[in-house]
Amino acid sequence: MQSDVAVLGLGQMGSALASAFLRAGYRVTVWNRTAAKATPLVAEGATAAATAAEAQRSAPVVVACVLDYPALTEILDMPDGILVNLTSGSPEQAREMATRGVRYLDGGIMTTPPGVGDERSMILYSGDQKAFAETEKLLSALAEPINLGADPGLAALYDTALLGIMWATLTGWLHASALVTADGATAAHFTPLATRWLGPIAGFISTYASQVDAGSYPGSDATIDVHLATLNHLVHASDVRKIDSTLPRLLHDYARRAVEAGHGADGWARIVELLRAKA
Ligand SMILES: NC(=O)c1ccc[n+]([C@@H]2O[C@H](COP(=O)([O-])OP(=O)(O)OC[C@H]3O[C@@H](n4cnc5c(N)ncnc54)[C@H](OP(=O)(O)O)[C@@H]3O)[C@@H](O)[C@H]2O)c1
């Protein structure tokens, strides 16, 4: 084997991964369906494999980062070794991939390509624990490796859940930006206050985590009755400015349903009961 690691898939993310391994001094074999994308990495010191199968025989560890699981399944041809799959997928896809006879680690990359190689970034891993122990040092060239344990689906589950927080937060901020810019303010003026507000919000969810686990939601900071009254202002301010109010109405609806079910004196964490699967 001529390399320490092989990287399959040299899109934006795969190229960043291969480059980070090279910068850390590892010998890297690369392969991409469109071969030209290997050229800049070869200039950085990588070895280009002619086929995906050849790449998978060139190193004891294969890092895959292609579009999706069907694309990976098409090219997967590993006789042995460790597969570290950083392709995004569902927990179910990850668990199925772990049954294919390779030593399998699934990963969720919690950054964009410019954040790869930065130790402040994190990549979530789960799956074969011996494989994690053997590859942890190598993988730390990409970002801080966070080990979630033996269930190969857990990294994808946490990844998906964290992305859900990202989309909800980004869309909340964009709605807020539409609101304030409608009255002539700028997003640039508003946004430092929004980012400062994320600090207290992080505190709220840290408090609510134990409430969600315990199934007990004391309204000791703010009650859902109070949230509902305040949500009326958000819906009203959106309507007056002819701003799409789908998001505030959704939040208003959760609060209204909780109040109608008799939980107005509880805290916001009670909403989890509306989100959980029905028995
Ligand atoms: N970009 C991010 O910020 C980010 C962050 C976290 C996770 N991810 C995940 O990383 C993975 C790659 O994302 P990306 O941003 O690098 O996407 P991208 O730039 O579009 O690259 C997609 C890669 O998949 C390859 N591919 C697609 N279909 C294929 C097939 N049938 N057979 C073989 N190769 C195939 C492409 O090859 P060609 O060059 O030949 O088209 C390319 O190498 C995705 O699962 C994504 O969700 C990305």
The ligand as a Gaussian input file, in Angstrom:
#p B3LYP/6-31G(d) Opt

LIG

0 1
 N      -20.060000      21.242000       1.101000
 C      -20.304000      21.240000       2.407000
 O      -20.265000      22.285000       3.079000
 C      -20.608000      19.943000       3.115000
 C      -20.679000      19.931000       4.524000
 C      -20.945000      18.737000       5.187000
 C      -21.166000      17.589000       4.457000
 N      -21.099000      17.629000       3.088000
 C      -21.373000      16.376000       2.362000
 O      -20.251000      15.988000       1.592000
 C      -20.707000      15.273000       0.425000
 C      -20.084000      15.926000      -0.806000
 O      -20.494000      17.294000      -0.841000
 P      -19.715000      18.371000      -1.729000
 O      -20.070000      19.708000      -1.185000
 O      -18.288000      17.974000      -1.900000
 O      -20.504000      18.173000      -3.110000
 P      -19.980000      18.382000      -4.605000
 O      -18.935000      19.451000      -4.659000
 O      -21.181000      18.513000      -5.453000
 O      -19.251000      16.995000      -4.933000
 C      -19.999000      15.811000      -5.129000
 C      -19.016000      14.680000      -5.331000
 O      -19.754000      13.465000      -5.510000
 C      -19.303000      12.840000      -6.714000
 N      -20.368000      12.040000      -7.290000
 C      -21.657000      12.403000      -7.511000
 N      -22.353000      11.371000      -8.063000
 C      -21.464000      10.350000      -8.191000
 C      -21.563000       9.025000      -8.682000
 N      -22.724000       8.519000      -9.156000
 N      -20.458000       8.252000      -8.645000
 C      -19.281000       8.735000      -8.163000
 N      -19.113000       9.981000      -7.709000
 C      -20.203000      10.765000      -7.701000
 C      -18.902000      13.996000      -7.591000
 O      -18.100000      13.538000      -8.658000
 P      -17.957000      14.442000      -9.995000
 O      -16.918000      15.474000      -9.683000
 O      -17.538000      13.474000     -11.023000
 O      -19.325000      15.044000     -10.271000
 C      -18.145000      14.839000      -6.582000
 O      -16.876000      14.311000      -6.318000
 C      -22.247000      15.347000       0.432000
 O      -22.791000      14.166000       0.974000
 C      -22.506000      16.538000       1.353000
 O      -23.784000      16.483000       1.961000
 C      -20.815000      18.761000       2.403000

